[in-house]
Amino acid sequence: MKRTEAEQAIRVLVHQWAASTGIAAGSNEQPSFSAFKRWADAQGYGGYFTFRSTMGPLEDAERWFDQELRQTWRN
């Protein structure tokens, strides 16, 4: 899996997960990356979290998760 492909897929999946859980982007809720990751794994999307990365694929995926849900203020 290439990083750019994984990024595109993960950003789309974040919105699918948020819609399924009722979480709105930019809300005061603190969405859980680990809950998102468990959901993605259960849906068969775990392969999107296996790509080469300097910081590590989970760190990159969590950053994209925060960006998509406008939660970067937490970092």
N, C-alpha and C positions, 0 to 999 in steps of 0.2 A: 504494500500500500504506500503510495506516495503521499507526502505531507500535504500537498495542495489538494489532492483528492479527498483526503481525510478531513481537512479543514472545511471544505465545501459541504460534505455530508454531515459533519458534526454540527455545523451552524444550522442546517435545516432540521436536524433531529432535535436540537434544543427547542425550537419553536413547536415541533410536534409534541414533545414531552410537556412543555409549558401549557399548551392548549389542553392536553389530556388531564393535567393536574389543576387547571384553573389559575395558573400563575401568570400575571401580566408583566410584560417588560417594564422595568423602571418602577415597579411597585415597592412599597416599604417592606414587603416580605423578603426574607432572605432565602432564596431558593438553594437547595442542596445539590451541589455537584455530585456528591456520592450517590444520592437518590437518582439523579439523572443517569449516572454511569450504570447503576444496577438495572434501571429500566432499559437502557440501550443493550446491555448484555442479555437480558431476558427476551428482548425482541429479536435477537440474533445479529445485532450490529456491533458486537464486541471487536470485530476485525478492524473497525475504523480507528481504534485506539492503539493500533500496532503499526507505528511508522517510525522512521529514524528522526531523531530530534536532539539538538544539543541540550536543551533543558529537560527533555523527557516528554513523551507523548501525553501523559496525564496532566502535566503542568501546562502544556500548550492547550490541550482540550479544555481545561478549567478556565484558562484565560479567554478562550473563544466563547465559552459558556457565559462568563461574566459580561463580556462585550455584547453578546446578543441580547442578554436580559438587562442590559444597562445597569450592571452592578459593579462596575470597575471602581467605584468609590470604596469598596470593601478591601481592595488590595493596597 
